[in-house]
Amino acid sequence: ITGLGMVPNSSKELLEQIFRSPALGSKVPNFLLECFRVIRSNIILHPGREERSQVVMVTSARPSEGKSTNAANLAWAFFSMGDRTLLIDTDLRRGRVHTMLGINNELGLSSYFSAKAKIEDVIHKTENPNLDVIPRGPFVPGASEYLCREIFEKLIQDLRGKYDRIILDAPPVLGLSETVATQRVADGVVLVVRAENTTMSDVDTTVEQLRRSD
């Protein structure tokens, strides 16, 4: 497995300050910002499927291991270098991208899947012109099944033509079916491992499940 980088154990508040605008300055120490620039660079240097790294899926073995914060900060790392970036919350059960960014969750990915909104209605603009966000939307029973269907594959294909980089904040792998299916639309997967929290057996099982689905 290619190691992409490490982020020092930091407070949740400090980590979540990075992708908020303005993120730079005295609020966030530069060494922390540099960690995500290193991860960004290593993703570019180690492209995935078909030698591309346009669509990157971020996941973890289990909940509360830092995947959403790292996905948002990875999006920051790409849009801060000028890439037109889209962050999509595909965790339709517990996704919290909308709370981190302080955006409205009335319309989101679940709204698009259930035909209650068009795709342009669920893409939220942010203060940074290079960053757009699709939140998870309201809870809709069975909405996560759409991640396994052609509608999601076609959506990502269409969005590839509009953005330089697409970051998918995916659900955890273990115990859920949709994450392994979701990776088919991504060029590569970033697995977040939380030091002194994620067990080796969870890492082994997660990697095995992801590799089984290529």
C-alpha positions in Angstrom: 0.0 0.0 0.0 1.4 3.4 -0.9 1.6 5.7 2.1 0.4 9.1 1.1 1.1 11.1 4.2 0.5 11.6 7.9 -1.4 14.2 9.8 -0.4 14.9 13.4 -3.0 14.2 16.1 -4.8 17.6 16.4 -8.0 19.0 17.8 -11.1 18.5 15.7 -11.6 22.3 15.7 -8.2 23.0 14.3 -8.4 20.4 11.6 -11.9 21.7 10.5 -10.5 25.2 10.3 -8.4 24.3 7.3 -11.0 24.1 4.6 -13.0 27.1 5.9 -12.4 30.4 4.2 -10.2 32.1 5.1 -8.2 29.1 6.2 -4.7 30.5 6.0 -3.0 32.7 8.6 -2.5 32.4 12.3 -5.4 30.1 12.9 -3.8 27.1 11.3 -0.1 26.4 11.7 1.7 26.0 8.4 3.1 22.5 9.2 -0.5 21.2 9.4 -1.3 22.8 6.0 1.8 21.2 4.6 0.6 17.7 5.6 -2.3 18.0 3.2 -0.2 19.5 0.5 2.1 16.4 0.8 -0.9 14.1 0.6 -2.2 16.0 -2.5 1.2 15.7 -4.2 1.5 12.0 -3.5 -2.0 11.4 -5.0 -0.9 13.2 -8.1 2.4 11.3 -8.2 0.6 7.9 -7.7 -2.3 7.9 -10.1 -4.8 5.1 -9.9 -7.1 3.5 -12.4 -6.1 4.3 -16.0 -3.3 6.5 -14.7 -5.8 9.1 -13.5 -6.4 10.8 -10.1 -9.3 13.0 -11.0 -11.9 11.3 -8.9 -10.6 10.3 -5.4 -12.6 8.4 -2.9 -11.8 8.9 0.8 -13.0 6.2 3.3 -12.0 4.5 6.5 -12.6 1.1 8.1 -15.1 2.3 10.7 -16.9 5.6 11.7 -15.1 8.4 13.6 -11.7 7.7 12.2 -11.3 11.1 10.5 -12.3 10.4 6.9 -14.7 13.4 6.5 -12.3 15.9 7.9 -9.5 14.5 5.7 -11.7 14.5 2.6 -12.6 18.1 3.1 -9.0 19.1 3.7 -7.9 17.2 0.7 -10.5 19.2 -1.3 -8.9 22.3 0.2 -5.4 21.2 -0.9 -6.6 20.8 -4.5 -8.7 24.0 -4.8 -5.9 26.0 -3.2 -3.6 25.1 -6.0 -6.2 26.3 -8.6 -8.0 23.1 -9.4 -11.8 23.4 -9.9 -12.8 21.0 -7.1 -16.1 19.3 -6.2 -16.6 17.7 -2.8 -19.4 15.1 -2.7 -20.8 13.6 0.5 -21.8 10.1 -0.5 -22.3 9.0 3.1 -26.1 9.2 2.9 -26.7 7.8 6.4 -24.4 9.9 8.6 -22.6 12.3 6.3 -21.6 15.6 7.9 -20.0 17.7 5.2 -22.8 20.2 5.4 -22.3 20.8 9.1 -18.5 21.2 8.6 -19.0 23.7 5.9 -22.2 25.3 7.3 -24.3 24.8 4.1 -27.9 24.0 3.7 -28.7 20.3 3.6 -32.3 20.5 2.3 -31.2 19.6 -1.2 -28.4 17.2 -1.7 -27.3 13.9 -3.3 -30.3 12.0 -1.9 -32.6 14.7 -3.4 -31.1 14.1 -6.9 -31.4 10.3 -6.5 -35.0 10.5 -5.6 -35.8 12.9 -8.5 -36.7 15.7 -6.2 -34.0 18.0 -7.6 -31.8 18.5 -10.6 -28.1 18.2 -10.3 -27.6 22.0 -10.7 -29.9 22.5 -7.7 -27.9 20.3 -5.3 -24.4 21.8 -6.2 -23.7 24.4 -3.5 -21.3 27.2 -4.2 -18.8 28.2 -1.5 -16.9 31.4 -0.7 -14.1 30.0 -2.8 -14.8 30.1 -6.5 -12.8 26.9 -7.0 -14.8 24.8 -4.5 -18.3 23.4 -5.0 -20.1 21.0 -2.6 -22.8 18.4 -2.9 -24.1 17.5 0.6 -25.8 14.2 1.4 -29.3 15.8 1.5 -32.2 14.7 3.7 -32.4 11.1 4.9 -34.3 9.0 2.3 -34.8 5.3 3.1 -33.0 3.2 0.5 -31.2 6.2 -1.1 -27.8 4.6 -0.5 -28.8 1.8 -3.0 -28.5 4.4 -5.8 -24.7 4.5 -5.2 -24.6 1.0 -6.6 -26.6 1.9 -9.7 -25.9 3.3 -13.1 -27.4 6.7 -12.2 -24.4 7.4 -9.9 -21.9 6.2 -12.5 -23.4 8.5 -15.1 -23.5 11.4 -12.7 -19.8 11.1 -12.0 -19.0 10.7 -15.6 -20.9 14.0 -16.4 -19.2 15.8 -13.6 -15.7 14.8 -14.8 -16.2 17.2 -17.7 -16.9 20.1 -15.4 -14.3 19.7 -12.6 -10.5 19.1 -12.4 -10.9 17.1 -9.2 -13.8 15.3 -7.5 -13.4 14.2 -3.9 -15.9 11.6 -2.7 -16.4 11.4 1.1 -17.6 7.8 1.3 -19.1 5.8 4.1 -16.9 3.5 6.1 -16.1 0.1 4.5 -16.8 -2.4 7.2 -20.5 -3.4 7.8 -21.8 -1.4 4.8 -22.3 -2.6 1.2 -22.3 0.7 -0.8 -18.7 1.8 -0.2 -17.1 -1.1 -2.1 -19.6 -0.6 -4.9 -18.9 3.2 -4.9 -15.2 2.8 -5.6 -15.9 1.7 -9.2 -16.5 5.3 -10.2 -13.2 6.5 -8.6 -9.7 6.5 -10.0 -8.3 5.6 -6.6 -9.1 5.2 -2.9 -7.6 7.0 0.1 -7.9 4.9 3.2 -7.7 7.0 6.5 -6.2 5.1 9.4 -6.5 6.7 12.8 -3.4 6.1 15.0 -3.9 4.1 18.2 -7.5 3.7 17.2 -7.9 1.7 14.0 -6.9 -2.0 14.5 -4.6 -3.9 12.2 -7.4 -6.5 11.6 -9.8 -3.8 10.5 -7.1 -2.4 8.1 -6.5 -5.9 6.7 -10.2 -6.7 6.2 -10.9 -3.3 4.7 -8.0 -3.5 2.2 -9.0 -7.0 1.3 -12.6 -5.9 0.6 -11.5 -2.9 -1.5 -9.0 -5.0 -3.5 -11.6 -7.6 -4.2 -13.6 -5.0 -6.1 -10.4 -3.7 -7.8 
